[in-house]
Amino acid sequence: MTELVFDQKIDLPYVYTAGPVQRAALTGLKAGRLVGSAGSGYVAVPAAPFAPDGRHLRETRELAAEGVVEAVTTAYHRPGAPVHAWIRIDGASDRMLHRLDAPLRVGARVTAVWREDRAGAITDIDHFTAAA
């Protein structure tokens, strides 16, 4: 049996259109606010249209950009060895992955540090730092 394999780049252009809860979240980020999506007792941050069990999340909920570190890792293979963490934002049902300014222990309280120039993206939160 002969196998024929083609190695070829295939362009699949697409346009992503944010739904209502994602638009509210991106607008909130640009304004320096953290907005999640909610429904039936579940709160997702960053905002998502559906919960993991498939429930539709149609509402929005503003959350304080603070939370608790649940897991930490350092990317030693990257320049500057950035530290990232799973952060459970206060009032959220799930965790959010983001950068820390320094290694912290699991259970540490953190707060967001916002960029001055914001564009409406998750990177508008520069990093999280230990809460005072």
Beta strands, then each sheet from edge to edge (+ up, - down):
strand 1: 34-39
strand 2: 42-44
strand 3: 59-63
strand 4: 66-74
strand 5: 83-89
strand 6: 96-100
strand 7: 109-114
strand 8: 125-130
sheet 1: 2+ 1- 3+
sheet 2: 6+ 5- 4+ 7- 8+
end
